[in-house]
Amino acid sequence: MHYNELAMRFMRGQRLARLSLVAVSLSSSSLLGQTAKRTGEVWQIVPQPQSSEIYARDGSLIGEVGSQIRTSVSIRTLPKYVGQAFVAVEDQRFYQHDGVDVVGIAGAIKDNILGDRRGASTITQQLVGNMHPDQVDRRDPSIGRKLREQSAAREMERHYNKEQILEAYLNQIGFAHGWYGIEEGARHYFGKSASKLTLAEAATLAAMPKGPEIYEPVKFPARVRERRNTVLALMTQQRYITSAQARAAQASALVTSPDYGMSAAAPYYVDVVKVQARRAGVDLNQGGYKLYTALDPALQTAAVSALTEGVAEVEATAGYRHPTTAGAGNESDYLQGAVVALDPTTGDVRALVGGRDYKESQFDRAIDGKRQPGSSFKPIVYAAAINDSIPPNAIVGDTAISIRLPNGTYYRPDNSDHEYLGAITLREALAKSRNSVAVQIGQQVGMDSVIALAKRMGIQSTIAPYPSSAIGASVVQPLDMIAAYTTFANLGTPVEPRFIHRIEDRSGRVVYSAPVRALPPALDPRATFVIRDMMRDVIERGTASSIRKYLPSSIPVAGKTGTTNDNSDVWFIGLTPDMVAGVWLGFDKPKTITPGAAGGSLAAPVWGKMMARYYASSAGRSSIEHSAGQWMPPIGVISGELDRATGQLATVSTPASRRYTEYFVEGTEPDPLKADPWKLFRWGPIGF
């Protein structure tokens, strides 16, 4: 293009700019008046929606909720270079203009004529459009919108000083992911308050308004680092910082916070908290609330990583035929999982994972799922038997049985290995998860008694009064099923799961608190101790022996595996002196995971990895040290040394490999172990 033609275009552009400004000045009153009549004062700085914050038990942030995710802060709490970074890149004449940058408009017109398109909106104009999008739609390229915006910006500058406008702007701008305001940007990208931002971090956030999704620091670090350095150079040119400060900041690495500033990835947990808060009558969308929860970040992180790794290992096994996360068409096509961990003394839900990928599926399988528990239900059956004075060394036949049902058909339970072991003790039958024995015990004590015990333990799902329910054929909610095991941890008294400790409003007033809720005692403490000790054999020598690959024998563990028909659901629910936790794996639409899939080989390793990582953390070590030695027999429990092969008292000829300590509810122990009060009188009179 010829130089003279360029010059003429530039001069025409300048005249248009001057005419535009004159038009703004002439029509300012009428335009603002029309806007005010329609939707209110477009020039006003109005309070913006604030988010409610959700905290873990250690006070760290795990989530936010609200109509907009924003926490407004005073500009006077920020380092000066935070505001200066935004001024340098967005509106270098911010402190000179009256809301409209005439010089900037002229420059923009010139650049547009030369083919370098850019805008000339000031910080004040951006604030008007962002704060009042219903009145000034910044997507509208028309001259009418620009005139309204310029007019409103000038009016805003008449009512507010520069500090107020810059503060409102910093609290208004978006930082991608639905996060608004400098505090949210600092919190999510750098894991700190905006008041603690470094110069380099401030420049990084100042790089984002041009395109929050394009300059998202976690996704595009190289691109953002380049633009950050441009911001720092502009700050130097405008004398906000020295060249030395700029060089040091430009040389620094761009380091963002893991998990976008959250102490643990817990979206399913946060969803539960939101629902419970709403049910408690707290409208979190009003903003400003602080919710303090029971979540343990270390345990939650361990649960997420263990589930991710464990399921990936299943998918990587030879012969695995289902789609994996990499190739599945939707969330129902690949293997899912759920994890819940509770503090048995309080019911505090310390970790909850409702699925493998929250972004792909928000369906919470721990809360909203209904699955067959398989053999993980058996401890309830055996507990009913021990509570009914059947001793753990009672002999039952692991044999083929046939039970006639009311409809005339026959139920014939089979063991997973399709074999029968013959006469074995209850302890051995539970450790080796023999289906035939569990069904017989259910029939002996009565399924109505088993169902009543399950209800007392907190299982709210309907348990059908059929023989197959003794081996977990009736569906349950995973959270309920896992929480029921707190009965075994607490010597017979279950507790309700608790997610929220308290909720405070913006003034710090407690508007909701959730007390520890212990249910009425469900089981005799003596019977509970016996069944829990039987469940320890499941780990030490039974179907969950894989646990000991991850946890040392110094940490007591009791639990039970679960596997359903067709190997479609696998479970492990276990307890230590300070934790009750459970793992479920399966498909949303039930189908065989793999031939021979079992809770001991698939779910138990996930549990073991999670607990090993937790106990390796400082919080876990402290917890287990504090609770060590709690599994002592209560008064009324009798012990004796038995022969594992016969279930009878050991004799001098019983080899050490077969000797073990058995526990009995007083009155059910073998006769030789019973106290004989008459022996006292054979020893002579008692002196006082």
Order of alpha helices (4+ residues) and beta strands (2+ residues): alpha-beta-beta-beta-alpha-alpha-alpha-alpha-alpha-beta-alpha-alpha-alpha-alpha-alpha-beta-alpha-beta-beta-alpha-beta-beta-beta-beta-alpha-alpha-alpha-alpha-alpha-beta-beta-alpha-beta-beta-beta-alpha-alpha-beta-beta-alpha
